[in-house]
Amino acid sequence: MQERKKIAIVLQNLGGPRTLQAVEPFLFNLFMDEDIIKLPFKGKSRWFLSRLISSLRSIPVRKKYAEIGGGSPLNCWTILQACLLQKWLQEHHPDHDFKVEIAMRYWHPMTEQVLRKMLPEKYDEVILLPLYPQFSFTTSGSGFREWERQIQQLESKPSWKTHLIKSYHLNPSYLEVLNLRILEGLSRFPESVRDQVHIVFSAHGTPVSEREAGDPYSFQIKETVEAVMKRHPGHHTWWQMYQSKVGPAKWLEPNADTFIPLLQSYGVEYLLVVPVAFVSDHIETVHEIGIEFAELAHECGLKQFEFTSGINDDPLFINALGTEVLKITRASEGPN
């Protein structure tokens, strides 16, 4: 009889402030990450500069969080995803003991907290599963490196074997749930104009320097979008853009701030925005797309603007996560 393994799956995510008071310390943690925010200072100089920037930026960011309920919805979605994934794994692979944990990069529960909680459990294997379908040095890569940093700081190193799921941007269930979100979004347009709707896939931007350094993120976004549209039953014109640009560095383009007005100048009247790299609703979907982009579209004179929700707790997405985990566990088990 095969040995019953004890396996932990660690869902890695960005995290978000649960209250308005948490906005500034959350931003400070974000700006302190050298993997995502490139600053020309290190040590105490970076600490003071990050403290200053987070203090200044917390004022407008806090206002945005206030407009969407006073905190980030991402945390609740991640907790729900963890619960559903654990249930899915127990149902589909009862031969192993699975425990799904959550490690946020910039807010609680943070990697160090989760790691120390896991140590007494003596897991056989640990699988790091980022909630970013496409790999980027600035997201999944940052989470992996933080995990390794915290491991190295332990006095007694764990004996478990660690696996990394780097990306799953072409997972069939992930592609299908995006397609279903598009169909739901299109249903909100009058049937008489539905074939005139332009679909715009929006992803969080990254500095161009990351792509030049070998980051596959933008290429995997393109692969995801093309794979989704191959499944799409309609014949809609589609585009791809980036959002959330920060700082003076050159970022991936086209940027939403200029691209939406450009589409209107081309004669586009009906627009459906699809967040393609965000799996959970948070400030960049609920506020940036749902409020800021909607206002921009209205100002530009578009007749109707809609956006799709995050894929959140959709069973197809949980299936996507579960199948990625089982690929790892079955590979580690070897041939029967």
C-alpha positions in Angstrom: 0.0 0.0 0.0 1.3 3.4 -0.9 2.4 5.6 2.0 0.0 8.4 2.9 1.9 11.6 2.4 1.3 14.8 4.3 1.3 17.7 1.8 1.0 21.4 2.3 -0.1 23.7 -0.5 0.8 27.3 0.1 -1.3 29.8 -1.9 0.9 32.9 -2.5 -0.8 36.2 -3.1 -0.2 39.9 -2.9 -2.4 40.6 0.1 -4.2 43.8 0.8 -5.1 46.1 3.6 -8.2 44.9 5.5 -8.9 48.4 7.0 -8.1 52.0 6.0 -5.6 52.1 8.9 -3.6 49.3 7.3 -3.2 51.1 3.9 0.0 52.9 4.8 1.9 49.9 6.3 0.7 47.8 3.4 2.2 50.3 1.0 5.4 50.5 3.0 5.8 46.7 2.7 5.2 46.9 -1.0 7.8 49.7 -1.6 10.4 47.9 0.5 10.3 44.9 -1.9 13.3 45.3 -4.3 11.8 42.7 -6.6 8.9 44.9 -7.5 9.9 48.5 -6.8 13.3 49.5 -8.1 14.7 52.3 -6.0 18.3 53.7 -6.2 18.8 53.2 -2.5 19.3 50.4 0.0 19.4 49.8 3.7 18.3 52.7 5.9 18.0 55.1 2.9 15.5 52.8 1.2 13.6 52.4 4.5 13.2 56.2 4.9 12.3 56.7 1.3 9.8 53.9 1.4 8.3 55.3 4.5 8.0 58.8 2.9 6.5 57.4 -0.3 4.0 55.2 1.5 2.9 58.1 3.7 2.3 60.3 0.7 0.6 57.7 -1.5 -1.6 56.4 1.4 -3.8 59.5 1.2 -5.2 58.9 -2.3 -5.0 55.1 -2.0 -6.9 55.2 1.3 -9.7 57.2 -0.5 -9.9 54.5 -3.1 -10.3 51.8 -0.6 -13.0 53.8 1.2 -14.9 53.9 -2.0 -14.9 50.1 -2.3 -16.0 49.3 1.3 -13.0 50.3 3.4 -10.6 47.4 2.7 -9.4 44.9 0.1 -11.7 42.1 -0.9 -8.7 40.0 -2.0 -8.1 38.6 1.5 -11.5 37.1 1.8 -11.4 35.6 -1.7 -8.0 34.0 -1.0 -9.3 32.4 2.2 -12.3 31.0 0.3 -10.1 29.7 -2.5 -7.9 27.9 0.1 -10.9 26.3 1.7 -12.4 25.2 -1.6 -9.1 23.9 -2.9 -8.5 21.8 0.2 -11.9 20.3 -0.2 -11.3 19.6 -3.9 -8.0 17.9 -3.2 -9.5 15.7 -0.4 -12.2 14.6 -2.8 -10.0 14.0 -5.8 -7.0 12.5 -4.1 -8.0 11.0 -0.7 -4.8 8.9 -0.5 -2.9 11.9 0.8 -3.4 14.4 3.7 -3.6 17.9 2.1 -3.5 21.2 4.0 -3.9 24.5 2.2 -2.2 27.5 3.7 -2.0 31.2 2.6 1.1 33.4 2.5 0.6 37.0 1.5 3.6 39.0 0.2 2.7 42.4 1.7 0.2 41.8 4.4 -0.9 39.3 6.9 -0.5 36.3 7.1 3.0 37.0 5.7 5.4 34.3 4.7 7.4 34.3 7.9 4.3 33.8 10.0 3.0 31.0 7.8 6.3 29.2 7.6 6.7 29.1 11.4 3.2 27.9 11.8 3.9 25.0 9.3 7.2 23.8 10.8 5.8 21.7 13.7 3.5 19.8 11.2 6.4 17.9 9.6 5.1 17.9 6.1 6.6 15.5 3.5 6.1 17.9 0.7 5.3 21.6 0.3 3.9 23.0 -3.0 4.1 26.8 -3.6 1.2 27.8 -5.7 1.0 31.5 -6.6 -2.4 33.0 -7.4 -0.8 34.6 -10.5 -1.5 32.3 -13.6 1.3 34.1 -15.6 4.8 34.1 -14.1 6.6 37.4 -13.5 9.8 38.1 -11.5 7.8 40.8 -9.8 4.9 38.6 -8.5 5.5 34.8 -8.4 9.3 35.3 -8.4 9.1 37.7 -5.5 7.0 35.3 -3.5 9.4 32.4 -4.2 12.4 34.4 -3.2 10.8 35.6 0.0 10.0 32.0 0.9 13.6 31.0 0.4 14.9 34.0 2.4 12.7 33.1 5.3 13.8 29.4 5.1 17.4 30.5 5.2 16.8 32.5 8.4 15.5 29.5 10.3 17.9 27.9 12.8 16.6 24.4 11.9 15.8 23.9 8.3 12.7 21.8 7.4 13.2 18.4 5.8 10.2 18.6 3.4 10.7 18.7 -0.4 9.5 21.9 -2.0 7.9 22.2 -5.4 7.1 25.4 -7.3 4.2 25.9 -9.7 5.6 28.7 -11.7 2.6 29.3 -14.1 -0.6 27.7 -15.4 -1.6 30.4 -17.9 -2.8 27.7 -20.4 -4.7 25.5 -18.0 -7.9 24.5 -19.8 -10.2 25.2 -16.8 -8.6 28.6 -16.3 -9.1 29.4 -20.0 -12.7 28.2 -19.9 -13.7 30.3 -16.8 -12.3 33.4 -18.5 -14.3 32.6 -21.6 -17.5 32.2 -19.5 -16.8 35.5 -17.8 -16.6 37.1 -21.3 -20.0 35.6 -22.3 -21.6 36.8 -19.1 -20.2 40.3 -19.7 -21.4 40.4 -23.3 -24.9 39.4 -22.2 -25.2 42.8 -20.5 -25.1 44.6 -23.8 -28.3 44.9 -25.9 -28.5 42.0 -28.3 -28.8 44.4 -31.2 -25.2 45.8 -30.6 -23.6 42.7 -29.1 -21.5 42.0 -32.2 -20.1 45.5 -32.1 -18.6 45.1 -28.6 -14.8 45.3 -28.5 -13.2 43.0 -25.9 -10.1 44.4 -24.1 -8.0 42.2 -21.9 -6.3 44.2 -19.2 -3.3 43.0 -17.2 -1.2 44.7 -14.6 1.8 46.3 -16.2 5.4 45.8 -15.4 8.5 47.9 -16.3 9.8 47.2 -19.8 13.2 46.5 -18.2 11.7 43.3 -16.7 10.8 42.0 -20.1 14.2 42.9 -21.4 15.8 41.0 -18.5 13.9 37.8 -19.6 10.6 38.1 -17.7 8.1 35.8 -19.6 5.1 37.7 -18.2 4.0 39.7 -21.2 4.5 36.7 -23.5 2.4 34.4 -21.3 -0.3 37.1 -21.1 -0.4 37.1 -25.0 -0.6 33.3 -25.0 -3.5 33.3 -22.5 -5.4 35.9 -24.5 -5.0 34.1 -27.8 -6.0 30.7 -26.3 -9.1 32.3 -24.7 -10.2 33.9 -28.0 -9.7 30.6 -29.8 -12.4 29.2 -27.5 -14.6 32.2 -27.9 -17.7 31.3 -30.0 -18.2 34.9 -31.4 -16.2 37.0 -33.8 -15.5 40.0 -31.7 -12.5 42.3 -32.2 -10.2 42.1 -29.2 -7.3 44.0 -27.8 -4.8 43.8 -25.0 -3.7 46.6 -22.7 -1.9 47.2 -19.4 -2.8 49.1 -16.2 -1.5 50.3 -12.8 1.6 52.1 -14.0 3.7 53.5 -11.2 6.7 55.8 -11.4 8.6 57.4 -14.3 10.1 54.2 -15.8 8.9 53.0 -19.2 6.2 50.3 -18.7 4.6 47.8 -20.9 2.2 49.4 -23.4 -0.5 50.2 -24.4 -1.5 51.8 -21.1 -5.2 52.0 -20.3 -5.2 55.7 -19.7 -4.3 56.4 -23.3 -5.6 53.3 -25.0 -9.3 53.7 -24.1 -9.5 57.2 -25.6 -7.6 55.9 -28.6 -10.2 53.1 -29.2 -13.0 55.7 -29.0 -11.2 57.8 -31.6 -11.2 54.8 -33.8 -15.0 54.7 -33.5 -15.4 52.1 -30.8 -18.7 52.6 -29.0 -19.1 49.4 -26.9 -16.3 48.1 -24.7 -15.9 45.0 -22.4 -12.8 45.0 -20.3 -11.6 41.6 -19.0 -9.0 41.4 -16.2 -6.8 38.6 -17.5 -4.0 38.3 -14.9 -6.1 39.0 -11.8 -7.8 35.9 -10.4 -9.4 37.7 -7.4 -11.3 41.0 -7.3 -9.3 43.7 -5.5 -8.6 47.4 -5.8 -7.3 47.1 -9.4 -10.4 45.4 -10.7 -13.1 46.8 -8.5 -11.8 50.4 -8.4 -9.4 50.9 -11.2 -11.4 49.1 -13.8 -14.9 49.3 -12.3 -14.7 53.0 -11.4 -11.8 54.8 -13.0 -11.9 53.1 -16.4 -15.7 53.4 -16.4 -15.4 57.2 -15.8 -12.8 57.5 -18.5 -15.0 55.6 -21.0 -17.9 57.9 -20.1 -15.8 61.0 -20.5 -14.6 59.7 -23.9 -18.2 59.3 -25.1 -18.5 55.5 -25.3 -22.1 54.4 -25.4 -21.6 51.4 -23.0 -18.7 50.2 -20.9 -18.7 46.9 -18.9 -16.1 44.8 -17.2 -16.0 41.2 -16.0 -15.6 40.2 -12.4 -12.6 38.3 -11.1 -12.8 34.5 -11.4 -12.7 34.4 -7.5 -14.3 31.1 -6.2 -15.5 29.8 -9.6 -15.5 25.9 -9.5 -13.6 25.9 -12.8 -10.8 28.0 -11.3 -10.6 25.7 -8.2 -10.4 22.8 -10.6 -7.5 24.5 -12.4 -5.6 24.9 -9.1 -6.4 21.4 -8.1 -5.2 19.8 -11.4 -1.9 21.8 -11.2 -1.3 20.4 -7.7 -2.1 16.9 -8.8 0.4 17.2 -11.6 3.1 17.7 -9.0 2.0 15.0 -6.6 1.6 12.4 -9.3 5.0 13.3 -10.8 6.7 13.0 -7.4 5.1 9.6 -6.9 6.7 8.2 -10.0 5.3 5.3 -12.1 2.8 3.0 -10.5 
